[in-house]
Amino acid sequence: MRIDKWLSSVNVVKRRTVAQDMVKSGVVYLNGVQAKPSKDVKVGDRIRIDYLKGSKHYEVLQIPTTKTIPKSKKEEYVKEL
């Protein structure tokens, strides 16, 4: 699954267009390397997002099979480090 689609599917960001803009502007890193929008995410990957007030780190636990998941199930797909 593409990184921009994954970020929106697991409710890290609200919309996919926001995720695409974040990746294009260079604030999303996948395993320590600046990510491109088409980069695929795999189980076990680590994602870092640099916000203005600091950065957040995430670990991919599962890849969703549907377009979006319920917010109550977010912990099954992503772990905030």
Biotite code that builds the C-alpha atoms (Angstrom):
import biotite.structure as struc

atoms = struc.array([
    struc.Atom([0.000, 0.000, 0.000], chain_id="A", res_id=1, res_name="MET", atom_name="CA", element="C"),
    struc.Atom([1.257, 3.497, -0.845], chain_id="A", res_id=2, res_name="ARG", atom_name="CA", element="C"),
    struc.Atom([2.455, 5.555, 2.106], chain_id="A", res_id=3, res_name="ILE", atom_name="CA", element="C"),
    struc.Atom([0.017, 8.416, 1.470], chain_id="A", res_id=4, res_name="ASP", atom_name="CA", element="C"),
    struc.Atom([-2.916, 6.004, 1.284], chain_id="A", res_id=5, res_name="LYS", atom_name="CA", element="C"),
    struc.Atom([-1.760, 4.174, 4.421], chain_id="A", res_id=6, res_name="TRP", atom_name="CA", element="C"),
    struc.Atom([-1.488, 7.405, 6.434], chain_id="A", res_id=7, res_name="LEU", atom_name="CA", element="C"),
    struc.Atom([-5.092, 8.306, 5.642], chain_id="A", res_id=8, res_name="SER", atom_name="CA", element="C"),
    struc.Atom([-6.466, 4.739, 5.943], chain_id="A", res_id=9, res_name="SER", atom_name="CA", element="C"),
    struc.Atom([-5.223, 4.239, 9.505], chain_id="A", res_id=10, res_name="VAL", atom_name="CA", element="C"),
    struc.Atom([-6.339, 7.728, 10.595], chain_id="A", res_id=11, res_name="ASN", atom_name="CA", element="C"),
    struc.Atom([-2.891, 9.252, 11.142], chain_id="A", res_id=12, res_name="VAL", atom_name="CA", element="C"),
    struc.Atom([-4.028, 12.174, 8.941], chain_id="A", res_id=13, res_name="VAL", atom_name="CA", element="C"),
    struc.Atom([-7.617, 13.081, 8.080], chain_id="A", res_id=14, res_name="LYS", atom_name="CA", element="C"),
    struc.Atom([-7.477, 13.163, 4.276], chain_id="A", res_id=15, res_name="ARG", atom_name="CA", element="C"),
    struc.Atom([-5.361, 11.513, 1.619], chain_id="A", res_id=16, res_name="ARG", atom_name="CA", element="C"),
    struc.Atom([-4.707, 14.863, -0.073], chain_id="A", res_id=17, res_name="THR", atom_name="CA", element="C"),
    struc.Atom([-3.209, 16.121, 3.191], chain_id="A", res_id=18, res_name="VAL", atom_name="CA", element="C"),
    struc.Atom([-1.024, 12.997, 3.343], chain_id="A", res_id=19, res_name="ALA", atom_name="CA", element="C"),
    struc.Atom([0.086, 13.523, -0.271], chain_id="A", res_id=20, res_name="GLN", atom_name="CA", element="C"),
    struc.Atom([1.005, 17.151, 0.466], chain_id="A", res_id=21, res_name="ASP", atom_name="CA", element="C"),
    struc.Atom([2.987, 16.122, 3.553], chain_id="A", res_id=22, res_name="MET", atom_name="CA", element="C"),
    struc.Atom([4.951, 13.515, 1.612], chain_id="A", res_id=23, res_name="VAL", atom_name="CA", element="C"),
    struc.Atom([5.610, 15.915, -1.294], chain_id="A", res_id=24, res_name="LYS", atom_name="CA", element="C"),
    struc.Atom([6.815, 18.640, 1.059], chain_id="A", res_id=25, res_name="SER", atom_name="CA", element="C"),
    struc.Atom([9.375, 16.256, 2.559], chain_id="A", res_id=26, res_name="GLY", atom_name="CA", element="C"),
    struc.Atom([8.217, 15.901, 6.166], chain_id="A", res_id=27, res_name="VAL", atom_name="CA", element="C"),
    struc.Atom([7.494, 12.139, 6.019], chain_id="A", res_id=28, res_name="VAL", atom_name="CA", element="C"),
    struc.Atom([10.332, 9.644, 6.451], chain_id="A", res_id=29, res_name="TYR", atom_name="CA", element="C"),
    struc.Atom([10.116, 5.880, 5.950], chain_id="A", res_id=30, res_name="LEU", atom_name="CA", element="C"),
    struc.Atom([12.816, 3.912, 7.800], chain_id="A", res_id=31, res_name="ASN", atom_name="CA", element="C"),
    struc.Atom([14.957, 7.058, 8.079], chain_id="A", res_id=32, res_name="GLY", atom_name="CA", element="C"),
    struc.Atom([14.749, 7.956, 4.365], chain_id="A", res_id=33, res_name="VAL", atom_name="CA", element="C"),
    struc.Atom([12.614, 10.775, 3.000], chain_id="A", res_id=34, res_name="GLN", atom_name="CA", element="C"),
    struc.Atom([9.558, 9.120, 1.462], chain_id="A", res_id=35, res_name="ALA", atom_name="CA", element="C"),
    struc.Atom([8.055, 9.620, -1.980], chain_id="A", res_id=36, res_name="LYS", atom_name="CA", element="C"),
    struc.Atom([4.244, 9.416, -2.445], chain_id="A", res_id=37, res_name="PRO", atom_name="CA", element="C"),
    struc.Atom([4.457, 6.135, -4.359], chain_id="A", res_id=38, res_name="SER", atom_name="CA", element="C"),
    struc.Atom([6.639, 4.362, -1.755], chain_id="A", res_id=39, res_name="LYS", atom_name="CA", element="C"),
    struc.Atom([5.081, 1.134, -0.483], chain_id="A", res_id=40, res_name="ASP", atom_name="CA", element="C"),
    struc.Atom([4.642, 0.482, 3.239], chain_id="A", res_id=41, res_name="VAL", atom_name="CA", element="C"),
    struc.Atom([5.268, -2.978, 4.708], chain_id="A", res_id=42, res_name="LYS", atom_name="CA", element="C"),
    struc.Atom([4.653, -4.478, 8.151], chain_id="A", res_id=43, res_name="VAL", atom_name="CA", element="C"),
    struc.Atom([7.455, -3.480, 10.522], chain_id="A", res_id=44, res_name="GLY", atom_name="CA", element="C"),
    struc.Atom([8.336, -0.217, 8.745], chain_id="A", res_id=45, res_name="ASP", atom_name="CA", element="C"),
    struc.Atom([8.935, 2.876, 10.863], chain_id="A", res_id=46, res_name="ARG", atom_name="CA", element="C"),
    struc.Atom([7.468, 6.207, 9.810], chain_id="A", res_id=47, res_name="ILE", atom_name="CA", element="C"),
    struc.Atom([8.505, 9.615, 11.121], chain_id="A", res_id=48, res_name="ARG", atom_name="CA", element="C"),
    struc.Atom([6.486, 12.763, 10.487], chain_id="A", res_id=49, res_name="ILE", atom_name="CA", element="C"),
    struc.Atom([8.140, 16.098, 11.255], chain_id="A", res_id=50, res_name="ASP", atom_name="CA", element="C"),
    struc.Atom([5.572, 18.649, 12.400], chain_id="A", res_id=51, res_name="TYR", atom_name="CA", element="C"),
    struc.Atom([6.361, 22.250, 13.278], chain_id="A", res_id=52, res_name="LEU", atom_name="CA", element="C"),
    struc.Atom([6.130, 21.480, 17.002], chain_id="A", res_id=53, res_name="LYS", atom_name="CA", element="C"),
    struc.Atom([8.149, 18.264, 16.867], chain_id="A", res_id=54, res_name="GLY", atom_name="CA", element="C"),
    struc.Atom([8.090, 14.873, 15.242], chain_id="A", res_id=55, res_name="SER", atom_name="CA", element="C"),
    struc.Atom([5.986, 11.758, 15.740], chain_id="A", res_id=56, res_name="LYS", atom_name="CA", element="C"),
    struc.Atom([7.173, 8.219, 15.164], chain_id="A", res_id=57, res_name="HIS", atom_name="CA", element="C"),
    struc.Atom([4.958, 5.317, 14.112], chain_id="A", res_id=58, res_name="TYR", atom_name="CA", element="C"),
    struc.Atom([5.435, 1.601, 13.483], chain_id="A", res_id=59, res_name="GLU", atom_name="CA", element="C"),
    struc.Atom([3.356, -0.278, 10.905], chain_id="A", res_id=60, res_name="VAL", atom_name="CA", element="C"),
    struc.Atom([1.658, -3.292, 12.519], chain_id="A", res_id=61, res_name="LEU", atom_name="CA", element="C"),
    struc.Atom([-0.779, -4.262, 9.740], chain_id="A", res_id=62, res_name="GLN", atom_name="CA", element="C"),
    struc.Atom([-1.799, -3.182, 6.263], chain_id="A", res_id=63, res_name="ILE", atom_name="CA", element="C"),
    struc.Atom([-5.551, -2.437, 6.047], chain_id="A", res_id=64, res_name="PRO", atom_name="CA", element="C"),
    struc.Atom([-7.546, -4.234, 3.372], chain_id="A", res_id=65, res_name="THR", atom_name="CA", element="C"),
    struc.Atom([-10.306, -1.607, 3.261], chain_id="A", res_id=66, res_name="THR", atom_name="CA", element="C"),
    struc.Atom([-10.202, 2.072, 2.344], chain_id="A", res_id=67, res_name="LYS", atom_name="CA", element="C"),
    struc.Atom([-10.561, 3.220, 5.953], chain_id="A", res_id=68, res_name="THR", atom_name="CA", element="C"),
    struc.Atom([-10.670, 1.563, 9.335], chain_id="A", res_id=69, res_name="ILE", atom_name="CA", element="C"),
    struc.Atom([-12.695, 2.557, 12.395], chain_id="A", res_id=70, res_name="PRO", atom_name="CA", element="C"),
    struc.Atom([-10.830, 4.841, 14.787], chain_id="A", res_id=71, res_name="LYS", atom_name="CA", element="C"),
    struc.Atom([-11.387, 2.294, 17.551], chain_id="A", res_id=72, res_name="SER", atom_name="CA", element="C"),
    struc.Atom([-9.230, -0.241, 15.653], chain_id="A", res_id=73, res_name="LYS", atom_name="CA", element="C"),
    struc.Atom([-6.309, 2.143, 14.965], chain_id="A", res_id=74, res_name="LYS", atom_name="CA", element="C"),
    struc.Atom([-4.103, 0.412, 17.585], chain_id="A", res_id=75, res_name="GLU", atom_name="CA", element="C"),
    struc.Atom([-4.220, -2.833, 15.552], chain_id="A", res_id=76, res_name="GLU", atom_name="CA", element="C"),
    struc.Atom([-2.645, -1.149, 12.517], chain_id="A", res_id=77, res_name="TYR", atom_name="CA", element="C"),
    struc.Atom([-0.243, 1.454, 13.895], chain_id="A", res_id=78, res_name="VAL", atom_name="CA", element="C"),
    struc.Atom([1.783, 1.907, 17.076], chain_id="A", res_id=79, res_name="LYS", atom_name="CA", element="C"),
    struc.Atom([2.943, 5.361, 18.110], chain_id="A", res_id=80, res_name="GLU", atom_name="CA", element="C"),
    struc.Atom([6.496, 5.249, 19.453], chain_id="A", res_id=81, res_name="LEU", atom_name="CA", element="C"),
])
